[in-house]
Amino acid sequence: MSHSSAEQVFPQEPMTLIATTTMGLEQLVTRELRQLGVPARSAADETGRIYFSGSWRELIRANLWLRTAGRILIELARFQLRDDFAPLFDAVDAVPWEEWMPPNAEITVEARSVRSTITSVPALQRVVKKGIVNRLTRHWHLTRLAEDGPAYTVELAVRGDRAVLTLDTSGAGLHRRGYRKINAPSPLRETLASALVQLSVWRPGRVLIDPFCASGTIPIEAAMLGRNIAPGLKRTFAAENWPISPKTLWEQQRAKAREAILPPLETKLIGCDIDAGLLRTARFHAQNAGVADDIVFRQADFRDLTDSRRYGCVIGNPPYGDRVGEKEEYRPLYESIPGVLAKLPTWSHYLITSWNDFESIIGRKADRRRKLYNGRIECTYFQFLGPRPPKGFFDAGSGEETPQEEALPRQSQGQNPEPPEAAAAAFTGLSQRDTRQIDQFARCLSNRAKHLSRYPKRGITSYRVYDRDFPEVPLAIDLFEGQWLHLAEYERPDQRSAAAHRLWLDALVQRAGEILGIPPENCFIKRRTRQKGKSQYEKLSSDGTFVEVHENGLTFLCNMSDYLDVGLFLDHRITRSMVSRMAGGKSFLNLFCYTGSFTCAAAAAGAARTVSVDLSSTYLDWAEKNMAKNGFGTADQRHRHRFIRDDAIEYLSRCRETFDLCVCDPPTYSNSKKLSEDWDVQKRHAELLILLAKRMAPGGTVFFSNNFRRFKLDCEALEPFYTIRDISSQTVPEEYRNRRIHSCWRLMRRGE
């Protein structure tokens, strides 16, 4: 292959300079350069690279002032490179490296190759390094380079058959401003944070709130922008240490940057986060950045976001949950967004997320959207524009703080040109239909609460207070001890978007708490969908909110936060009383024992011994704690009351004990990996109960129950073994409108 000539750029000014950035921010970097008085252009075929020409002055100012650029490079050569390393070596060797580097330069070579026939990056790096070393050793009459001097990073970028050789003047990326000393989980890069602010309508004098501020990057970058603090003022750059670098010019430009800093902002920025530890980090970073007096950091849940001022901006980076299994944990947060932002009707809202279905979740198309990258994560910056402020609103007469834009030097003037904002609120609240339904629900719940107010006087302190009594509001609401509210929403199609539905549901929960006198922190809402497998037992969170619930002199631990069911089935309150009346002196078996409430009832009634069987170690541990809470946790009591982790059918197949009394309350369906065969209550209940009959004493009683609404007991198969009586109507408490919440039979073992 013939030798390809290189088009060289020498240290004589002007230099061809390149500002790198991430995809999507090229226009911002171009605008920033023009604000510095430097004409710039981006190459259509080179994503993330903005070209400009300049002297050392422009190079220094770009490093000091560019907020959204990644690095500043000097282009040294541009040449063709196809399928041979020889032209690469010759092109590198032709660059006058001795005019840039001293004999002891510490040289690092980086390379990247896109759509090129030469794909080996390590090979490209070796050839470039060899070409540089060859040129320098020849020029300096050396046999080897010491490489113990100032650092130089050379980059070869190959795209197709074109190659560009550059020298990095920045060193560490320009996102490293120098103020962030403590690492935080999933940090937002400073360059991206600044871009988010610059792409918004925020300007000094306008309110800005970041409701997910974490370590504070967005408000810190906004404050630095508003006060005209050069982002590179508190750091050093690789080119400063080069012998050819004009150190006096660096000092002069830094001094000018310090003189350009504006006074503290009159309207303070606000950063909120629920994590107190992250807020401590944010305050520390703000102090390091010199903007601590410009930002107020508050510990607050996003759902509590509010502000009485007008025409502000919300700019936020909500958690994505990109790890496996995390995303669904954040869905309620995303569904709550429109309801929360509707409380700021005159504001504009800007949110960046990796959730592709974000607009469908919140039920609204963004006014603008921009594809950006948060690190390696592809995201979209969704922009929702509120109404435009009246003319002169920020200048006088508004009663709010006014900006001092005229004080801004040219570099920051016009940084946020006001876009044509929407005429209406970006997010609206509840519809008239929603409000009407909530009022009807409230009247229904109030009437139910009055009707059931006699329950505590009768010793019933935990009960169902609302059971889908108003069909348009399909909730089941249980009141525990007059202190905690557990609400389960039954899946029911409606015309609301997920976000509108969330807003409606949150309003229902709030109204329920107000009517029943329960504070919001004691209200727990779950969604009850059609159950599959072990879904009713799956963990929903890890908050671990346990409370003590009392019934018939017994105490039960209930987990309000973590599972669909709390650990005590209130619809079996009467059934537990029946078991209690029969258990004295009996041997008692609890199959599918769950958290052991029936076992506690039997033990407290004087059962001679109990055996509790369940496949879940979590629920067996829970059952043992319930027993201990009721005085059955001593060594002697543990001998009489055993807990066995096993599948019910497997246990009965091996068991040789005989029992007088049994409760069998199996799930509808389970496909647990611990089972040798899937469990289906309709298909396998006869097999289970026939096996159980062999373990029951003549005349022994089995309470068999399940909550499969279409369940049919196989009487034909069971009648040879049991006398059968359907007692469902007797066991469902009166407050349940749904009389089919469970089915229950009393099976009496026939004599041999």
C-alpha positions in Angstrom: 0.0 0.0 0.0 1.4 3.4 -0.9 2.4 5.9 1.8 -0.4 8.2 2.7 0.6 11.8 3.4 -0.6 13.4 6.7 -2.1 16.8 7.0 -0.2 18.3 10.0 -1.1 21.0 12.5 1.9 22.6 14.3 2.1 24.5 17.6 2.0 27.8 15.8 -1.3 29.5 16.3 -4.1 29.2 15.4 -4.7 25.6 16.4 -7.6 23.3 15.3 -9.4 22.5 18.6 -12.1 20.0 19.4 -14.5 20.1 22.3 -15.9 16.6 22.9 -19.3 15.9 24.4 -21.9 13.1 24.8 -24.4 12.6 22.0 -27.3 15.1 22.2 -25.3 18.0 23.8 -23.5 19.2 20.7 -25.7 22.2 20.2 -25.2 23.3 23.8 -21.4 23.1 23.5 -21.6 25.1 20.3 -23.7 27.7 22.0 -21.3 27.9 25.0 -18.4 28.4 22.6 -20.2 31.2 20.8 -20.9 32.8 24.1 -17.2 32.8 24.6 -16.8 34.6 21.3 -15.5 31.6 19.5 -17.2 30.5 16.3 -17.7 26.7 16.3 -19.1 24.0 14.1 -20.0 20.4 14.6 -19.2 17.8 11.9 -22.3 16.0 10.6 -20.5 12.7 10.5 -18.7 13.0 13.9 -21.1 12.7 16.8 -20.0 14.4 20.0 -17.2 16.6 18.5 -17.4 20.4 18.0 -14.6 22.0 16.1 -13.2 25.5 16.6 -10.0 27.4 15.8 -8.0 29.4 18.3 -4.9 30.3 20.2 -3.8 29.3 23.6 -6.2 31.9 24.9 -9.2 30.1 23.4 -7.9 26.7 24.5 -7.6 27.9 28.1 -11.0 29.6 28.1 -12.7 26.5 26.7 -11.2 24.4 29.5 -12.1 26.9 32.2 -15.6 27.8 31.0 -17.3 25.0 29.0 -20.0 23.4 31.2 -21.2 20.6 29.0 -18.0 19.5 27.1 -16.0 16.4 28.0 -12.5 17.4 27.0 -10.6 19.9 24.8 -8.4 18.3 22.2 -5.8 19.7 19.8 -6.0 18.1 16.3 -2.5 17.2 15.2 -3.1 15.1 12.0 -5.9 13.9 9.8 -5.3 11.1 7.3 -6.7 8.1 5.4 -6.3 4.7 7.0 -7.7 1.6 5.4 -6.3 -1.9 6.0 -2.6 -1.5 6.7 -0.6 -0.3 9.8 2.3 1.2 7.7 0.4 4.4 6.8 -0.5 4.9 10.4 3.1 4.6 11.6 4.3 7.0 8.9 1.5 9.5 9.6 2.3 9.5 13.4 6.1 9.7 12.7 5.5 12.8 10.5 3.9 14.8 13.4 6.5 17.2 15.0 6.1 15.7 18.5 9.3 17.4 19.7 7.5 20.8 19.3 4.9 19.6 21.8 6.7 17.2 24.1 9.9 17.3 26.1 12.3 14.3 26.0 10.9 12.9 29.2 7.2 13.2 28.4 5.0 10.6 30.0 3.0 9.4 27.0 -0.4 7.5 27.1 -2.1 6.5 23.9 -5.8 5.9 23.6 -7.6 4.7 20.5 -11.1 3.9 19.2 -12.3 2.3 16.0 -15.7 2.6 14.5 -16.8 0.9 11.2 -13.1 0.4 10.3 -11.4 -2.7 8.8 -8.8 -2.3 11.5 -10.6 -3.3 14.7 -7.8 -4.1 17.1 -7.6 -1.1 19.5 -4.5 -2.4 21.3 -2.7 -2.8 18.0 -3.6 0.8 17.0 -2.3 2.0 20.4 1.0 0.2 20.0 1.6 1.5 16.5 0.8 5.1 17.5 3.1 4.9 20.6 5.9 3.3 18.5 5.6 6.2 15.9 5.8 8.9 18.7 8.7 7.2 20.4 10.5 6.8 17.1 10.2 10.5 16.2 11.2 11.7 19.7 14.2 9.4 20.2 15.5 10.3 16.7 15.1 14.0 17.3 16.5 14.0 20.8 19.3 11.5 20.0 18.1 9.0 22.6 17.9 5.3 22.8 14.8 5.3 25.0 12.4 7.8 26.7 12.5 8.1 30.4 8.8 9.1 30.5 9.1 10.6 34.0 8.0 14.1 33.0 4.7 15.9 32.3 1.7 13.7 31.1 0.5 13.7 27.6 -2.5 11.7 26.3 -2.7 11.1 22.6 -5.9 9.8 21.0 -6.4 8.1 17.7 -10.0 8.2 16.5 -10.7 5.9 13.5 -14.0 6.1 11.7 -14.3 4.2 8.5 -11.2 4.9 6.5 -10.5 8.3 8.2 -8.2 8.8 11.2 -7.8 11.8 13.4 -4.8 12.2 15.8 -5.3 14.5 18.8 -3.7 15.7 22.0 -5.8 16.0 25.1 -5.3 19.3 26.9 -7.8 18.6 29.7 -6.5 15.5 31.5 -9.3 14.4 33.7 -12.7 15.0 32.0 -14.2 18.4 32.3 -17.1 17.0 34.4 -14.6 16.8 37.2 -15.1 20.3 38.5 -13.2 19.6 41.7 -16.0 20.1 44.2 -17.3 16.5 44.4 -15.1 14.7 46.9 -17.4 12.0 48.1 -18.8 9.3 45.8 -22.6 8.8 45.8 -24.7 6.0 44.4 -25.5 6.5 40.6 -24.1 10.1 40.5 -25.3 12.4 37.7 -22.3 13.8 35.8 -21.8 17.5 36.3 -21.8 18.1 32.5 -25.2 16.5 32.1 -26.6 18.2 35.2 -25.6 21.6 33.7 -27.1 20.6 30.4 -30.4 19.8 32.0 -30.5 23.2 33.6 -29.5 25.0 30.4 -32.2 23.1 28.4 -34.8 24.4 30.8 -36.4 27.8 31.1 -34.7 28.4 34.5 -32.8 31.6 35.0 -31.7 33.5 38.1 -34.6 34.9 39.9 -36.8 32.0 39.0 -37.5 29.2 41.6 -35.8 25.9 40.9 -36.4 22.7 42.8 -34.7 19.3 42.3 -36.9 16.8 44.2 -34.4 13.9 43.7 -31.2 15.9 44.3 -29.1 13.0 45.8 -25.6 14.5 46.1 -26.8 17.9 44.8 -25.3 18.1 41.3 -28.3 19.8 39.6 -28.8 22.6 42.0 -25.0 23.1 42.4 -24.5 23.4 38.6 -27.5 25.7 38.4 -26.0 27.9 41.2 -22.7 28.0 39.4 -24.4 28.9 36.2 -26.5 31.6 37.8 -23.5 33.1 39.6 -21.3 32.9 36.5 -18.7 30.7 38.3 -16.4 29.1 35.8 -16.7 25.3 36.2 -13.0 24.7 35.8 -11.9 27.4 38.2 -11.0 24.9 41.1 -9.1 22.3 39.1 -6.0 21.9 37.0 -5.6 20.7 33.4 -3.0 18.5 31.7 -1.8 21.2 29.4 -0.8 23.5 32.3 2.2 21.3 33.0 3.5 21.3 29.5 6.8 23.2 29.0 5.3 25.1 26.0 2.2 26.1 28.0 1.9 29.9 28.6 1.5 29.8 32.4 1.0 33.5 32.8 -2.0 33.3 30.4 -3.5 30.6 32.5 -3.1 32.8 35.6 -4.6 35.8 33.9 -7.7 33.8 32.6 -8.2 32.4 36.1 -8.1 35.8 37.6 -10.6 37.1 35.1 -12.9 34.2 35.9 -12.8 35.0 39.6 -13.6 38.7 38.9 -16.6 37.6 36.8 -18.3 35.8 39.7 -21.7 37.4 40.6 -23.1 37.9 44.1 -25.1 35.1 45.8 -28.5 34.4 44.2 -31.4 36.4 45.6 -33.8 33.4 44.9 -32.3 30.4 46.6 -32.4 27.0 44.8 -33.9 24.0 46.5 -32.6 20.4 46.6 -34.7 17.7 48.2 -34.1 14.1 48.8 -35.5 11.5 51.2 -32.0 10.2 52.1 -30.4 12.3 54.9 -27.0 10.9 54.2 -27.0 12.0 50.6 -28.1 15.5 51.7 -25.1 15.7 54.0 -23.0 14.9 50.9 -24.8 17.5 48.9 -24.2 20.3 51.4 -20.5 19.3 51.6 -20.3 19.5 47.8 -22.1 22.9 47.6 -19.6 24.2 50.2 -16.7 23.0 48.1 -18.2 24.6 45.0 -18.7 27.9 46.7 -22.5 28.0 46.4 -23.6 26.8 49.8 -25.4 30.1 50.4 -27.4 29.7 47.2 -29.0 26.4 47.9 -31.4 25.1 50.5 -31.3 21.3 51.0 -34.3 19.6 52.6 -35.1 16.1 53.5 -38.4 15.4 51.9 -40.4 12.7 50.1 -41.2 13.6 46.5 -44.9 13.1 47.2 -44.7 16.1 49.7 -43.3 18.5 47.0 -45.0 21.9 47.2 -44.2 25.6 46.8 -46.5 28.7 46.9 -44.4 30.7 44.4 -45.2 30.9 40.7 -43.5 30.1 37.4 -40.7 28.0 38.9 -38.9 25.0 37.4 -38.8 21.4 38.6 -35.7 19.7 37.3 -35.1 16.1 38.4 -33.4 12.8 37.8 -35.8 10.2 39.5 -34.3 6.8 40.2 -34.5 4.4 37.2 -34.2 1.0 39.0 -32.1 -0.4 36.2 -31.0 -3.4 38.2 -33.0 -6.6 37.8 -36.2 -6.5 39.9 -35.7 -2.8 40.9 -37.9 -1.1 38.3 -41.3 -2.2 39.7 -40.3 -0.9 43.1 -40.3 2.6 41.6 -43.5 2.3 39.5 -45.7 3.8 42.3 -43.3 6.8 42.4 -43.6 7.3 38.7 -47.4 7.0 38.8 -47.5 9.6 41.5 -45.6 12.2 39.4 -48.5 14.0 37.7 -50.5 14.2 40.9 -47.5 15.8 42.7 -46.6 18.2 39.9 -50.3 19.2 39.5 -49.8 21.0 42.8 -47.5 23.4 40.9 -49.8 24.4 38.1 -47.8 27.5 36.9 -44.5 25.7 36.8 -42.5 24.0 34.1 -41.2 20.5 34.8 -38.1 18.7 33.4 -37.4 15.0 34.2 -34.7 12.7 32.8 -35.3 8.9 32.9 -34.5 5.7 31.1 -38.1 4.6 31.3 -39.3 4.3 27.7 -42.9 4.1 28.7 -42.7 7.2 30.9 -45.3 9.2 29.0 -47.8 6.4 29.0 -47.3 5.9 32.8 -47.9 9.6 33.5 -50.7 9.9 31.0 -49.3 12.9 29.1 -47.1 13.5 26.1 -44.1 15.8 26.8 -44.0 19.2 25.1 -40.4 18.4 24.2 -38.1 15.5 24.5 -34.4 15.0 23.9 -32.4 11.8 23.8 -29.4 12.0 26.2 -27.0 9.6 27.9 -26.6 9.4 31.6 -23.2 7.6 31.6 -23.9 4.5 29.5 -27.7 4.6 30.1 -29.8 5.8 27.2 -32.3 8.3 28.6 -34.9 10.8 27.5 -35.2 14.3 28.9 -38.9 15.0 29.1 -39.9 18.7 29.2 -43.4 19.8 30.3 -43.9 23.5 29.8 -46.2 25.5 32.0 -47.8 28.9 31.3 -45.6 31.7 30.3 -45.0 34.3 33.0 -46.6 37.7 32.4 -44.4 40.3 30.7 -42.2 41.9 33.4 -43.1 39.4 36.1 -39.5 38.9 37.1 -38.7 42.5 36.8 -41.1 44.3 39.2 -44.4 44.1 40.9 -44.6 40.3 41.2 -43.8 40.1 44.9 -41.2 37.6 44.1 -37.4 37.8 43.9 -36.1 39.5 40.8 -33.0 38.4 38.9 -30.1 40.7 38.0 -29.5 39.5 34.5 -28.0 42.8 33.4 -25.1 42.0 35.7 -24.3 38.8 33.8 -21.2 39.0 31.6 -21.5 38.0 28.0 -20.5 34.4 28.7 -23.7 33.8 30.6 -26.1 36.3 28.9 -28.9 34.6 27.1 -28.1 31.2 28.4 -31.7 30.3 28.8 -33.8 31.9 26.0 -37.4 31.8 27.0 -39.2 29.2 24.9 -42.9 29.4 23.8 -44.3 27.8 26.9 -47.8 26.2 27.0 -50.8 28.3 27.9 -52.2 25.9 30.4 -50.8 24.0 33.4 -48.5 21.1 32.5 -50.3 18.8 34.8 -53.8 18.9 36.0 -55.4 17.4 39.1 -58.5 15.3 39.6 -61.4 15.4 37.1 -65.0 16.2 38.1 -65.8 12.5 37.8 -63.0 11.6 40.1 -64.1 14.2 42.7 -67.6 13.0 42.6 -66.6 9.4 43.1 -64.4 10.3 46.0 -67.2 12.2 47.7 -69.6 9.3 47.2 -67.0 6.9 48.6 -66.5 9.2 51.6 -70.2 9.2 52.4 -70.4 5.4 52.1 -67.3 4.9 54.3 -68.6 7.3 56.9 -71.8 5.4 57.2 -70.0 2.1 57.4 -67.7 3.4 60.1 -70.7 4.6 62.2 -72.5 1.3 61.7 -69.4 -0.6 62.9 -68.5 1.7 65.8 -70.1 -0.9 68.2 -67.4 -3.4 67.3 -64.7 -2.2 69.7 -67.3 -2.2 72.5 -67.8 -5.9 71.8 -64.0 -6.6 71.9 -63.5 -6.6 68.1 -60.7 -4.2 67.5 -59.7 -5.3 64.0 -62.2 -5.6 61.2 -63.2 -4.8 57.7 -64.7 -1.3 57.6 -65.3 -1.1 53.8 -65.7 -4.0 51.3 -66.3 -2.5 47.9 -69.6 -1.2 49.2 -69.6 1.6 46.5 -68.9 -0.4 43.3 -67.0 2.5 41.6 -64.4 2.4 44.3 -63.2 -1.3 44.5 -61.3 -1.2 47.8 -61.2 -3.5 50.7 -60.3 -1.5 53.8 -59.3 -3.2 57.1 -59.0 -1.2 60.3 -56.5 -2.6 62.8 -56.7 -1.6 66.5 -58.2 1.8 65.5 -54.7 2.9 64.6 -53.7 1.3 61.2 -55.4 1.2 57.9 -54.8 -1.5 55.3 -56.3 -0.9 51.9 -56.3 -3.4 49.1 -57.4 -2.2 45.6 -59.0 -4.8 43.5 -58.1 -4.8 39.8 -60.8 -3.2 37.8 -60.5 -1.7 34.3 -61.2 2.0 34.0 -60.4 4.8 31.5 -57.8 6.5 33.6 -54.1 6.6 32.7 -51.8 4.9 35.2 -50.9 8.3 36.6 -54.5 9.6 36.8 -55.4 6.4 38.5 -52.6 6.9 41.0 -53.8 10.4 41.8 -57.3 9.2 42.3 -56.2 6.4 44.5 -54.0 8.6 46.6 -57.0 11.0 47.1 -59.1 8.0 48.2 -56.5 6.9 50.7 -56.2 10.4 52.1 -60.0 10.7 52.5 -60.2 7.3 54.2 -57.5 8.3 56.7 -59.3 11.6 57.4 -62.7 9.9 58.0 -61.3 7.2 60.2 -58.8 9.4 62.0 -55.7 7.5 60.8 -52.5 9.5 60.0 -51.1 9.1 56.5 -48.0 7.2 57.8 -50.3 4.5 59.2 -52.2 3.9 55.9 -50.9 1.1 53.7 -52.2 0.5 50.2 -51.8 -2.6 48.1 -53.1 -3.7 44.7 -54.8 -7.1 44.6 -54.7 -8.5 41.1 -55.8 -12.0 40.0 -53.6 -14.3 41.9 -51.1 -16.5 40.2 -48.8 -19.0 41.9 -47.7 -17.7 45.3 -48.5 -14.1 44.4 -50.5 -13.5 47.6 -47.4 -14.4 49.6 -44.8 -12.6 47.6 -42.9 -9.8 49.2 -43.8 -6.3 48.0 -41.3 -4.3 50.0 -38.8 -4.5 52.9 -40.0 -1.8 55.2 -40.8 -4.3 58.0 -43.7 -2.3 59.6 -44.9 -4.8 62.2 -47.8 -3.9 64.6 -49.5 -5.9 67.4 -53.1 -6.9 66.8 -55.4 -8.4 69.4 -58.2 -10.9 69.1 -60.0 -12.9 71.8 -57.2 -12.3 74.3 -54.5 -13.2 71.8 -51.8 -11.0 70.2 -50.7 -11.4 66.6 -47.9 -9.7 64.8 -49.1 -8.1 61.5 -46.8 -6.8 58.8 -48.6 -3.8 57.2 -46.0 -3.0 54.6 -44.3 -5.9 53.0 -46.9 -8.4 51.8 -50.3 -8.4 50.1 -51.8 -9.9 53.2 -50.7 -8.7 56.6 -50.4 -12.1 58.3 -53.9 -12.4 59.9 -57.0 -13.2 57.8 -59.8 -11.1 59.5 -62.4 -13.0 57.5 -61.6 -16.1 59.6 -62.2 -14.4 63.0 -65.3 -16.6 63.6 -63.6 -19.7 62.4 -60.8 -19.2 64.9 -63.4 -18.9 67.6 -64.9 -22.2 66.5 -61.5 -23.9 66.7 -60.8 -22.4 70.1 -64.1 -23.8 71.5 -63.2 -27.3 70.2 -59.4 -27.5 70.9 -59.3 -28.1 74.6 -57.3 -31.3 75.3 -57.2 -32.2 71.6 -54.3 -33.0 69.3 -54.3 -30.2 66.7 -52.9 -30.1 63.1 -52.6 -26.8 61.1 -51.9 -27.5 57.5 -50.7 -24.6 55.3 -50.3 -22.8 58.7 -49.2 -19.4 57.3 -48.5 -17.3 60.4 -50.0 -19.7 62.9 -53.1 -17.8 64.0 -55.2 -21.0 64.2 -52.3 -22.7 66.1 -52.3 -19.8 68.7 -56.1 -20.1 69.1 -55.9 -23.9 69.6 -52.9 -23.6 72.0 -54.6 -20.9 74.1 -57.7 -23.1 74.4 -55.7 -25.9 75.9 -54.8 -28.2 73.0 -52.7 -31.1 74.2 -50.3 -30.7 71.4 -50.1 -28.9 68.0 -48.3 -29.5 64.8 -48.0 -26.6 62.2 -46.9 -27.4 58.7 -45.9 -24.9 56.0 -43.5 -24.9 53.1 -42.2 -21.4 53.9 -39.6 -20.9 56.5 -40.5 -17.2 56.6 -44.0 -18.0 57.7 -43.0 -20.7 60.1 -40.7 -18.3 61.8 -43.5 -15.8 61.9 -45.9 -18.4 63.4 -43.3 -19.3 66.1 -43.1 -15.6 67.0 -46.8 -15.4 67.3 -46.8 -18.4 69.6 -44.0 -16.9 71.7 -45.9 -13.6 71.9 -48.8 -15.5 73.5 -46.7 -17.4 76.0 -46.0 -20.6 74.1 -42.3 -20.0 73.5 -40.7 -21.8 76.4 -38.7 -25.0 76.0 -41.5 -27.1 77.4 -44.1 -25.4 75.3 -42.0 -25.8 72.1 -41.9 -29.6 72.8 -45.7 -29.6 72.7 -46.0 -27.3 69.8 -44.0 -28.3 66.8 -43.4 -26.5 63.5 -42.6 -28.5 60.4 -41.3 -27.1 57.1 -42.8 -29.4 54.5 -45.3 -29.7 51.7 -48.7 -30.7 53.1 -49.2 -33.8 50.9 -45.6 -35.0 51.4 -46.0 -34.6 55.2 -49.3 -36.5 55.3 -47.8 -39.3 53.2 -45.0 -39.8 55.8 -46.9 -38.9 58.9 -47.9 -41.7 61.5 -49.5 -39.4 64.1 -53.3 -39.2 64.7 -55.1 -35.9 65.3 -58.5 -34.9 66.7 -58.8 -31.5 65.2 -57.3 -29.9 62.0 -57.5 -26.7 60.1 -56.6 -26.9 56.4 -56.6 -23.6 54.5 -54.6 -24.1 51.3 -53.8 -21.4 48.7 -55.7 -21.5 45.4 -52.6 -22.2 43.3 -48.9 -22.5 43.8 -46.0 -23.4 41.5 -43.2 -23.1 44.1 -39.9 -24.6 43.1 -40.0 -26.4 46.4 -43.0 -28.5 45.2 -42.6 -31.7 43.3 -45.9 -30.9 41.5 -47.8 -27.7 41.1 -50.6 -27.2 43.6 -54.1 -26.5 42.3 -56.8 -26.6 45.1 -59.6 -27.6 42.7 -57.7 -30.5 41.2 -55.9 -31.8 44.3 -58.1 -31.1 47.3 -59.7 -34.5 47.2 -56.2 -36.2 47.2 -55.2 -34.0 50.1 -58.3 -34.6 52.2 -58.3 -38.3 51.7 -54.7 -38.5 52.9 -55.7 -36.3 55.8 -58.6 -38.7 56.7 -56.1 -41.4 57.4 -54.5 -39.2 60.0 -57.7 -38.1 61.7 -59.1 -40.0 64.7 -62.7 -41.3 64.3 -65.0 -38.4 64.9 -62.2 -36.0 64.5 -63.0 -32.6 62.9 -61.4 -30.9 59.9 -62.1 -27.2 59.1 -61.4 -27.0 55.4 -61.4 -23.6 53.7 -60.2 -21.8 50.6 -60.9 -18.6 48.8 -61.2 -19.8 45.2 -64.6 -18.3 44.2 -65.4 -21.1 41.7 -64.4 -23.9 44.0 -66.5 -27.1 44.1 -66.0 -29.6 46.8 -65.7 -33.2 45.5 -68.3 -34.6 47.9 -68.5 -37.9 46.0 -64.9 -38.7 46.6 -64.9 -37.5 50.2 -68.2 -38.8 51.5 -66.8 -42.3 52.2 -64.4 -40.6 54.7 -66.2 -37.6 56.1 -69.6 -36.3 57.2 -69.7 -33.0 55.3 -71.3 -29.7 56.3 -70.9 -26.4 54.5 -70.5 -23.7 57.2 -69.4 -20.8 54.9 -72.3 -18.6 55.8 -71.6 -19.1 59.5 -67.9 -18.2 59.3 -67.9 -15.0 57.2 -68.2 -12.1 59.6 -71.2 -9.8 59.1 -69.2 -6.7 58.0 -68.2 -8.5 54.8 -70.4 -7.5 51.9 -68.6 -10.1 49.8 -70.1 -13.3 51.4 -67.9 -15.4 49.1 -64.6 -14.1 50.5 -64.0 -17.7 51.6 -65.7 -21.1 51.6 -65.5 -23.3 54.6 -66.6 -26.8 55.4 -66.7 -28.8 58.6 -65.6 -32.4 57.8 -66.2 -35.0 60.5 -64.1 -38.2 60.2 -66.4 -41.2 59.8 -65.8 -44.2 62.1 -63.6 -47.1 60.8 
